[in-house]
Amino acid sequence: MPHTSIERLIGLGAVGLVAVAAVLLLLRLSGRGTMRRGRLIIGYPPDLFPAQHLTRSGALAALAATQGRLTSIERQIPPKSDLAIWLRAFLYELREIMDTAYRVTLITEIYGRPAEIERLVVEVQQAEAEIAQHVGHRLLARDGDAHNELLDGRLATLRLCARELGCAPRTPSS
């Protein structure tokens, strides 16, 4: 190989390493707001969100209440189900929205509440209502299926008992 080809190859390798390092750094930094030691942050804890006067009412309080209700639903469904996986993904996205809404509210506090925040709250609450309806429907369908399976199992047991009783030797009557 000519000398210039080796230099180009080394240069490309160096650029590739820098790019990989940058991506890894961005990925590491992007997860800091949502997660803390592997757990979703619930509400607006004072150690992470010091402007508590902003979080106690209005849009931020509504977002935190929505998150609390959805977290409660998530605790009630089977943890490895598709429903739980999608709800967890929704909760992580909601956390990112909550963090952004907090920053926007903090920055615009002296100028008044932006209309976009109120619209955001309305959309999140509509999504919450759809999720709650969907979860309720899925849980009822699953419980209905379980009830039908239980009923089918009991009927099969009754049939088996009836067959066994029909095959049992008769005792002479006195």
N, CA and C of each residue as an Amber inpcrd file, in Angstrom:
protein
   522
   0.8340000  -1.1860000   0.0000000   0.0000000   0.0000000   0.0000000
   0.8750000   1.2450000   0.0000000   0.4600000   2.2350000  -0.7470000
   1.2260000   3.4910000  -0.7260000   1.0920000   4.1830000   0.6320000
   2.0140000   5.0330000   0.9010000   2.0790000   5.7410000   2.1790000
   0.8170000   6.5740000   2.4410000   0.2230000   7.2080000   1.4340000
  -0.9660000   8.0400000   1.6050000  -2.1990000   7.1980000   1.9550000
  -2.2620000   5.9810000   1.4640000  -3.3990000   5.1130000   1.7890000
  -3.3950000   4.7310000   3.2570000  -2.2300000   4.4620000   3.7900000
  -2.1170000   4.1180000   5.2190000  -2.5150000   5.3150000   6.0670000
  -2.0780000   6.5010000   5.6840000  -2.4360000   7.7090000   6.4210000
  -3.9480000   7.9320000   6.3950000  -4.5710000   7.7120000   5.2610000
  -6.0320000   7.8570000   5.1590000  -6.7430000   6.8400000   6.0470000
  -6.2590000   5.6090000   6.0360000  -6.8560000   4.5550000   6.8460000
  -6.7440000   4.8810000   8.3310000  -5.5940000   5.3460000   8.7490000
  -5.4020000   5.7370000  10.1510000  -6.3100000   6.9290000  10.4930000
  -6.3900000   7.8810000   9.5690000  -7.2660000   9.0410000   9.7850000
  -8.7250000   8.6380000   9.9110000  -9.1810000   7.7380000   9.0530000
 -10.5660000   7.2490000   9.1350000 -10.8130000   6.5020000  10.4390000
  -9.8440000   5.7210000  10.8550000  -9.9720000   5.0000000  12.1310000
 -10.0970000   5.9610000  13.3050000  -9.2880000   7.0180000  13.2860000
  -9.3380000   8.0200000  14.3600000 -10.6850000   8.7390000  14.3710000
 -11.1790000   9.1040000  13.1920000 -12.4870000   9.7650000  13.0990000
 -13.5830000   8.8280000  13.6040000 -13.4970000   7.5640000  13.2390000
 -14.4840000   6.5780000  13.6970000 -14.4820000   6.4420000  15.2070000
 -13.3010000   6.3850000  15.8150000 -13.2090000   6.2850000  17.2760000
 -13.7990000   7.5120000  17.9650000 -13.5090000   8.6780000  17.4320000
 -14.0470000   9.9210000  18.0040000 -15.5820000   9.9210000  17.8860000
 -16.1010000   9.4800000  16.7520000 -17.5510000   9.4480000  16.5450000
 -18.2120000   8.4700000  17.5140000 -17.6350000   7.2940000  17.6850000
 -18.1880000   6.3020000  18.6270000 -18.1480000   6.8540000  20.0450000
 -17.0530000   7.4760000  20.4340000 -16.9380000   8.0550000  21.7730000
 -17.9900000   9.1480000  21.9860000 -18.2180000   9.9740000  20.9680000
 -19.2220000  11.0380000  21.0790000 -20.6220000  10.4610000  21.2390000
 -20.9320000   9.4330000  20.4730000 -22.2550000   8.8050000  20.5770000
 -22.4420000   8.1950000  21.9550000 -21.4410000   7.4820000  22.4540000
 -21.5440000   6.8850000  23.7890000 -21.7280000   7.9490000  24.8700000
 -21.0060000   9.0510000  24.7490000 -21.1390000  10.1500000  25.7080000
 -22.5480000  10.7400000  25.6660000 -23.0770000  10.9610000  24.4720000
 -24.4330000  11.5020000  24.3360000 -25.4730000  10.5480000  24.9070000
 -25.3120000   9.2710000  24.6450000 -26.2540000   8.2840000  25.1960000
 -26.2110000   8.2770000  26.7130000 -25.0180000   8.3590000  27.2590000
 -24.8920000   8.3590000  28.7170000 -25.5220000   9.6070000  29.3390000
 -25.2840000  10.7540000  28.7330000 -25.8310000  12.0050000  29.2590000
 -27.3350000  12.1100000  29.0520000 -27.8670000  11.5350000  27.9900000
 -29.2980000  11.6710000  27.7080000 -30.1520000  10.9020000  28.7010000
 -29.6280000   9.8770000  29.3290000 -30.4160000   9.0810000  30.2650000
 -30.4300000   9.6150000  31.6750000 -29.6950000  10.6660000  31.9640000
 -29.6020000  11.1490000  33.3390000 -30.8870000  11.7520000  33.8760000
 -31.6590000  12.4310000  33.0530000 -32.8600000  13.0810000  33.5540000
 -33.9640000  12.1150000  33.9030000 -34.1620000  11.0980000  33.1150000
 -35.2860000  10.1950000  33.2870000 -35.0380000   9.1310000  34.3400000
 -33.8360000   8.6430000  34.3830000 -33.5440000   7.5090000  35.2510000
 -32.6170000   7.9330000  36.3770000 -32.7960000   7.3100000  37.4800000
 -31.8760000   7.4650000  38.5850000 -31.7150000   6.0940000  39.1920000
 -30.5350000   5.5530000  39.0430000 -30.2410000   4.2010000  39.4980000
 -31.2380000   3.1890000  38.9470000 -31.5700000   3.3230000  37.6570000
 -32.4200000   2.3480000  36.9930000 -33.9090000   2.5040000  37.2380000
 -34.3180000   3.5080000  37.9600000 -35.7380000   3.6820000  38.2650000
 -36.2590000   4.9740000  37.6690000 -37.5280000   4.9410000  37.3170000
 -38.1940000   6.1240000  36.7740000 -38.4220000   7.1260000  37.9040000
 -38.1300000   8.3740000  37.6480000 -38.3730000   9.4230000  38.6440000
 -39.8670000   9.7290000  38.6370000 -40.4700000   9.6920000  39.8130000
 -41.9030000   9.9480000  39.9510000 -42.1040000  11.3650000  40.4690000
 -42.9530000  12.1110000  39.7900000 -43.2620000  13.4770000  40.2120000
 -42.0930000  14.4200000  40.0080000 -42.0330000  15.4070000  40.8830000
 -40.9650000  16.4040000  40.8370000 -40.2850000  16.4520000  42.2040000
 -39.3440000  15.5220000  42.4770000 -38.6640000  15.5360000  43.7740000
 -37.8510000  16.8210000  43.9650000 -37.8780000  17.3860000  45.1770000
 -37.2170000  18.6730000  45.4320000 -35.7080000  18.6750000  45.1710000
 -35.0400000  17.5380000  45.3500000 -33.5880000  17.5420000  45.1360000
 -33.2260000  17.6820000  43.6590000 -34.1290000  17.2870000  42.7570000
 -33.8730000  17.4210000  41.3160000 -34.5820000  18.6210000  40.6990000
 -35.6760000  19.0450000  41.3300000 -36.4880000  20.1470000  40.8070000
 -36.7050000  21.1510000  41.9470000 -35.7420000  22.0280000  42.1590000
 -35.7900000  22.9130000  43.3280000 -36.9140000  23.9510000  43.3130000
 -37.4400000  24.3210000  42.1890000 -38.5030000  25.3370000  42.1210000
 -39.8510000  24.6660000  42.4130000 -40.0320000  24.2360000  43.6420000
 -41.2360000  23.5070000  44.0280000 -42.5010000  24.3530000  43.9360000
 -42.3700000  25.6660000  44.0260000 -43.5510000  26.5190000  43.8920000
 -44.1780000  26.3730000  42.5000000 -43.3940000  25.9580000  41.5090000
 -43.9200000  25.7570000  40.1590000 -44.5680000  24.3860000  39.9840000
 -44.1380000  23.4320000  40.7770000 -44.6030000  22.0570000  40.5930000
 -45.8500000  21.7140000  41.4000000 -46.2300000  22.5670000  42.3200000
 -47.3600000  22.2640000  43.2110000 -48.7270000  22.5400000  42.5990000
 -48.7660000  23.2940000  41.5150000 -50.0630000  23.6120000  40.9000000
 -49.8790000  23.8030000  39.4080000 -50.9870000  23.9310000  38.7370000
 -50.9500000  24.2020000  37.3020000 -50.5650000  23.0060000  36.4640000
 -49.9140000  23.2870000  35.3540000 -49.5950000  22.2650000  34.3600000
 -48.6450000  21.1980000  34.9010000 -47.6410000  21.6120000  35.6550000
 -46.6820000  20.6410000  36.1710000 -47.3360000  19.6920000  37.1710000
 -48.2120000  20.1880000  38.0000000 -48.9320000  19.3330000  38.9410000
 -49.8500000  18.3680000  38.1930000 -50.4680000  18.8430000  37.1140000
 -51.3440000  17.9770000  36.3140000 -50.5340000  16.8660000  35.6490000
 -49.3570000  17.1980000  35.1340000 -48.5030000  16.1750000  34.5220000
 -48.0420000  15.1530000  35.5560000 -47.6750000  15.6230000  36.7400000
 -47.2430000  14.7120000  37.8010000 -48.3980000  13.8050000  38.2430000
 -49.6080000  14.3490000  38.3110000 -50.7670000  13.5380000  38.6870000
 -51.0490000  12.4680000  37.6300000 -50.9300000  12.8450000  36.3690000
 -51.1140000  11.8700000  35.2840000 -50.0750000  10.7700000  35.3940000
 -48.8320000  11.1530000  35.6090000 -47.7750000  10.1570000  35.7560000
 -48.0610000   9.2310000  36.9350000 -48.5240000   9.7850000  38.0410000
 -48.8420000   8.9700000  39.2160000 -49.9410000   7.9500000  38.9350000
 -50.9890000   8.3890000  38.2370000 -52.0850000   7.4600000  37.9110000
 -51.6200000   6.3510000  36.9740000 -50.8310000   6.7120000  35.9670000
 -50.3500000   5.7020000  35.0210000 -49.3510000   4.7520000  35.6730000
 -48.5570000   5.2540000  36.5900000 -47.6270000   4.3950000  37.3340000
 -48.4080000   3.4060000  38.1880000 -49.4930000   3.8620000  38.7640000
 -50.3530000   2.9780000  39.5480000 -50.9480000   1.8680000  38.6800000
 -51.3710000   2.2290000  37.4740000 -51.8960000   1.2240000  36.5390000
 -50.7950000   0.2370000  36.1810000 -49.5950000   0.7490000  35.9300000
 -48.4780000  -0.1190000  35.5330000 -48.1720000  -1.1520000  36.6050000
 -48.3310000  -0.7970000  37.8600000 -48.0770000  -1.7330000  38.9650000
 -49.1100000  -2.8540000  39.0250000 -50.2820000  -2.6510000  38.4190000
 -51.3670000  -3.6200000  38.4990000 -51.3630000  -4.6400000  37.3610000
 -50.5620000  -4.4120000  36.3310000 -50.5900000  -5.3180000  35.1870000
 -49.3800000  -6.2470000  35.2420000 -49.4730000  -7.4030000  34.6030000
 -48.3400000  -8.3410000  34.6140000 -47.0770000  -7.6720000  34.0710000
 -45.9650000  -7.7390000  34.8150000 -44.7640000  -6.9780000  34.4640000
 -44.1200000  -7.3460000  33.1340000 -44.2480000  -8.5400000  32.6590000
 -43.5910000  -8.9530000  31.4160000 -44.5340000  -8.9100000  30.2130000
 -45.7400000  -8.4340000  30.4130000 -46.7160000  -8.4070000  29.3250000
 -46.3860000  -7.2960000  28.3250000 -46.9300000  -7.4420000  27.1080000
 -46.7570000  -6.3970000  26.0960000 -47.3270000  -5.0770000  26.5890000
 -48.4310000  -5.1690000  27.2960000 -49.0810000  -3.9780000  27.8320000
 -48.1420000  -3.2260000  28.7780000 -47.4590000  -3.9590000  29.6530000
 -46.5280000  -3.3390000  30.6020000 -45.3420000  -2.7050000  29.8790000
 -44.8510000  -3.3740000  28.8520000 -43.7030000  -2.8480000  28.1070000
 -44.0620000  -1.5260000  27.4330000 -45.2250000  -1.4810000  26.7800000
 -45.6430000  -0.2500000  26.1050000 -45.9790000   0.8500000  27.0990000
 -46.5920000   0.4870000  28.2140000 -46.9250000   1.4960000  29.2260000
 -45.6500000   2.0630000  29.8380000 -44.6530000   1.2230000  30.0760000
 -43.3770000   1.6910000  30.6020000 -42.7190000   2.6530000  29.6150000
 -42.7660000   2.3260000  28.3290000 -42.2020000   3.2290000  27.3090000
 -42.9350000   4.5670000  27.3290000 -44.2620000   4.5300000  27.4690000
 -45.0360000   5.7610000  27.5470000 -44.6230000   6.5620000  28.7770000
 -44.4250000   5.8900000  29.9080000 -44.0390000   6.5820000  31.1330000
 -42.6640000   7.2410000  31.0060000 -41.7320000   6.5920000  30.3080000
 -40.4170000   7.2080000  30.0980000 -40.5270000   8.4440000  29.2170000
 -41.3480000   8.3660000  28.1830000 -41.5540000   9.5350000  27.3180000
 -42.2570000  10.6550000  28.0880000 -43.2190000  10.2870000  28.9110000
 -43.9140000  11.2810000  29.7430000 -42.9250000  11.9620000  30.6820000
 -41.9920000  11.1940000  31.2380000 -40.9840000  11.7830000  32.1300000
 -40.1640000  12.8230000  31.3760000 -39.7930000  12.5300000  30.1470000
 -39.0300000  13.4910000  29.3460000 -39.8590000  14.7490000  29.0950000
 -41.1300000  14.5800000  28.8210000 -42.0340000  15.7210000  28.6220000
 -42.1270000  16.5370000  29.9050000 -42.2310000  15.8460000  31.0450000
 -42.3130000  16.5430000  32.3320000 -41.0520000  17.3610000  32.5980000
 -39.8950000  16.7760000  32.2940000 -38.6320000  17.4940000  32.4990000
 -38.5570000  18.7430000  31.6190000 -38.9730000  18.6010000  30.3740000
 -38.9620000  19.7390000  29.4540000 -39.9570000  20.8030000  29.9030000
 -41.1460000  20.3840000  30.3120000 -42.1610000  21.3360000  30.7820000
 -41.6640000  22.0980000  32.0090000 -40.9500000  21.4130000  32.8900000
 -40.3830000  22.0780000  34.0640000 -39.3910000  23.1590000  33.6380000
 -38.4890000  22.8040000  32.7220000 -37.4910000  23.7820000  32.2730000
 -38.1580000  24.9790000  31.5920000 -39.1450000  24.7170000  30.7490000
 -39.8470000  25.8130000  30.0580000 -40.5730000  26.6930000  31.0700000
 -41.2350000  26.0790000  32.0270000 -41.9710000  26.8450000  33.0450000
 -41.0160000  27.6710000  33.8900000 -39.8710000  27.1060000  34.2120000
 -38.8730000  27.8270000  35.0030000 -38.3340000  29.0370000  34.2300000
 -38.0590000  28.8430000  32.9590000 -37.5070000  29.9250000  32.1320000
 -38.5400000  31.0220000  31.9000000 -39.7880000  30.6300000  31.6640000
 -40.8220000  31.6050000  31.3150000 -41.6440000  32.0750000  32.5150000
 -41.2260000  31.7200000  33.7090000 -41.9880000  32.0630000  34.9220000
 -42.3130000  33.5530000  35.0090000 -41.3710000  34.3890000  34.7330000
 -41.6150000  35.8320000  34.8620000 -42.4490000  36.3960000  33.7160000
 -42.5880000  35.6610000  32.6280000 -43.3430000  36.1320000  31.4660000
 -44.7580000  35.5940000  31.4140000 -45.0920000  34.6800000  32.3040000
 -46.4060000  34.0560000  32.2800000 -46.3360000  32.6740000  31.6560000
 -47.3340000  31.9060000  31.9420000 -47.3590000  30.5170000  31.4730000
 -47.6270000  30.4540000  29.9710000 -46.7700000  29.7600000  29.2180000
 -47.0030000  29.6510000  27.7740000 -48.2190000  28.7690000  27.4750000
 -48.9520000  29.1400000  26.4500000 -50.1560000  28.3870000  26.0630000
 -49.8130000  26.9620000  25.6310000 -48.6010000  26.7660000  25.1110000
 -48.2070000  25.4370000  24.6470000 -48.1950000  24.4190000  25.7950000
 -47.8730000  24.8790000  26.9850000 -47.8290000  23.9680000  28.1400000
 -49.2400000  23.4520000  28.4440000 -50.2180000  24.3380000  28.3940000
 -51.6030000  23.9150000  28.6570000 -52.0860000  22.9330000  27.5850000
 -51.7410000  23.1990000  26.3470000 -52.1040000  22.2880000  25.2560000
 -51.4340000  20.9320000  25.4540000 -50.1990000  20.9550000  25.8990000
 -49.4580000  19.7280000  26.1710000 -50.1460000  18.9020000  27.2490000
 -50.5810000  19.5570000  28.3010000 -51.2790000  18.8660000  29.3870000
 -52.5620000  18.2240000  28.8750000 -53.3160000  18.9430000  28.0670000
 -54.5640000  18.4040000  27.5140000 -54.2780000  17.1610000  26.6720000
 -53.2530000  17.2250000  25.8330000 -52.9210000  16.0800000  24.9830000
 -52.4620000  14.8850000  25.8110000 -51.6630000  15.1240000  26.8380000
 -51.1960000  14.0370000  27.7040000 -52.3840000  13.4060000  28.4310000
 -53.3180000  14.2280000  28.9010000 -54.4900000  13.6820000  29.5910000
 -55.3930000  12.8950000  28.6410000 -55.4870000  13.3230000  27.3830000
 -56.2460000  12.5460000  26.3990000 -55.5760000  11.1990000  26.1510000
 -54.2600000  11.2000000  26.0500000 -53.5240000   9.9460000  25.8630000
 -53.7000000   9.0440000  27.0810000 -53.7050000   9.6500000  28.2640000
 -53.9270000   8.8820000  29.4980000 -55.2970000   8.2100000  29.4710000
 -56.3240000   8.9360000  29.0770000 -57.6760000   8.3760000  29.0210000
 -57.7390000   7.2080000  28.0410000 -57.0760000   7.3600000  26.8900000
 -57.0450000   6.2720000  25.9110000 -56.3180000   5.0550000  26.4770000
 -55.2150000   5.2900000  27.1510000 -54.4490000   4.1840000  27.7390000
 -55.2710000   3.4820000  28.8060000 -55.8980000   4.2460000  29.6830000
 -56.7040000   3.6450000  30.7480000 -57.8370000   2.8070000  30.1610000
 -58.4790000   3.3200000  29.1260000 -59.5520000   2.5700000  28.4730000
 -59.0070000   1.2880000  27.8540000 -57.8780000   1.3970000  27.1730000
 -57.2760000   0.2340000  26.5180000 -56.8370000  -0.8110000  27.5490000
 -56.1970000  -0.3550000  28.6210000 -55.7460000  -1.2800000  29.6740000
 -56.9430000  -1.9790000  30.3020000 -57.9790000  -1.2100000  30.6050000
 -59.1860000  -1.8100000  31.1810000 -59.7830000  -2.8590000  30.2670000
 -59.8630000  -2.5340000  28.9820000 -60.4150000  -3.4830000  28.0050000
 -59.5630000  -4.7430000  27.9390000 -58.2370000  -4.5580000  27.8710000
 -57.3390000  -5.7200000  27.7780000 -57.3930000  -6.5780000  29.0300000
 -57.4410000  -5.9390000  30.2060000 -57.4980000  -6.7140000  31.4470000
 -58.8100000  -7.4690000  31.5610000 -59.9090000  -6.8230000  31.1770000
 -61.1980000  -7.5150000  31.2150000 -61.2290000  -8.6700000  30.2310000
 -60.6610000  -8.4820000  29.0670000 -60.6210000  -9.5560000  28.0790000
 -59.7740000 -10.7170000  28.5880000 -58.6420000 -10.3880000  29.2100000
 -57.7630000 -11.4320000  29.7510000 -58.4440000 -12.1610000  30.8910000
 -59.0770000 -11.4130000  31.8030000 -59.7900000 -12.0430000  32.9140000
 -60.9760000 -12.8420000  32.4080000 -61.6470000 -12.3340000  31.3700000
 -62.7600000 -13.0700000  30.7810000 -62.2770000 -14.3810000  30.1900000
 -61.1240000 -14.3460000  29.5140000 -60.5490000 -15.5720000  28.9700000
 -60.1840000 -16.5390000  30.0860000 -59.6020000 -16.0140000  31.1580000
 -59.2300000 -16.8710000  32.2880000 -60.4830000 -17.4880000  32.9050000
 -61.5490000 -16.6970000  33.0040000 -62.7990000 -17.2050000  33.5640000
 -63.3610000 -18.3130000  32.6750000 -63.3370000 -18.1030000  31.3560000
 -63.8240000 -19.1290000  30.4280000 -62.9740000 -20.3970000  30.5010000
 -61.6510000 -20.2400000  30.6240000 -60.7780000 -21.4040000  30.7490000
 -61.0570000 -22.1550000  32.0410000 -61.2920000 -21.4280000  33.1150000
 -61.6130000 -22.0550000  34.3940000 -62.9360000 -22.8140000  34.2930000
 -63.9190000 -22.2140000  33.6640000 -65.2170000 -22.8610000  33.4800000
 -65.0700000 -24.1150000  32.6200000 -64.3010000 -24.0380000  31.5270000
 -64.0710000 -25.2070000  30.6790000 -63.3710000 -26.3120000  31.4610000
 -62.4080000 -25.9410000  32.2910000 -61.7130000 -26.9330000  33.1250000
 -62.6490000 -27.6060000  34.1090000 -63.5360000 -26.8570000  34.7130000
 -64.4980000 -27.4260000  35.6670000 -65.4900000 -28.3470000  34.9650000
 -65.9370000 -27.9480000  33.7770000 -66.8370000 -28.8180000  33.0130000
 -66.1420000 -30.1160000  32.6220000 -64.8830000 -30.0390000  32.2400000
 -64.1270000 -31.2460000  31.9040000 -63.9900000 -32.1480000  33.1200000
 -63.7980000 -31.5620000  34.2940000 -63.7170000 -32.3460000  35.5270000
 -65.0400000 -33.0310000  35.8170000 -66.1480000 -32.3140000  35.6220000
 -67.4740000 -32.9180000  35.8420000 -67.7030000 -34.0860000  34.8800000
 -67.3200000 -33.9270000  33.6300000 -67.4860000 -35.0110000  32.6510000
 -66.6590000 -36.2240000  33.0510000 -65.4330000 -36.0000000  33.5010000
 -64.5810000 -37.0940000  33.9380000 -65.1910000 -37.8060000  35.1350000
 -65.7020000 -37.0290000  36.0760000 -66.3500000 -37.6310000  37.2490000
 -67.5820000 -38.4450000  36.8340000 -68.3740000 -37.9240000  35.9120000
 -69.5690000 -38.6420000  35.4520000 -69.1760000 -39.9480000  34.7680000
 -68.1310000 -39.9570000  33.9630000 -67.6650000 -41.1730000  33.3010000
 -67.1890000 -42.1900000  34.3270000 -66.4440000 -41.7120000  35.3020000
 -65.9310000 -42.6170000  36.3270000 -67.0820000 -43.2080000  37.1540000
 -68.0620000 -42.3800000  37.4340000 -69.2260000 -42.8910000  38.1850000
 -70.0010000 -43.9040000  37.3500000 -70.0770000 -43.7090000  36.0430000
 -70.7720000 -44.6380000  35.1680000 -70.0520000 -45.9620000  35.0380000
 -68.7440000 -45.9520000  35.1950000 -67.9460000 -47.1700000  35.0660000
 -67.7390000 -47.8650000  36.3910000 -68.1080000 -47.2420000  37.4850000
 -67.8890000 -47.8420000  38.8090000 -68.7510000 -49.0730000  38.9870000
 -68.2130000 -50.1180000  39.6130000 -69.0200000 -51.3290000  39.8400000
 -70.1810000 -51.0260000  40.7720000 -71.3000000 -51.6330000  40.4690000
 -72.4900000 -51.4120000  41.2900000 -72.4570000 -52.3280000  42.5050000
 -72.8640000 -51.7850000  43.5960000 -72.9540000 -52.5950000  44.8110000
 -74.3470000 -53.1960000  44.9080000 -74.4430000 -54.4270000  45.3320000
 -75.7770000 -55.0340000  45.4560000 -76.6170000 -54.3110000  46.4940000
 -77.8820000 -54.1680000  46.1720000 -78.7920000 -53.4970000  47.1010000
 -79.3410000 -54.5270000  48.0710000 -79.5450000 -54.1370000  49.2520000
 -80.0690000 -55.0540000  50.2460000 -81.5530000 -54.9500000  50.3360000
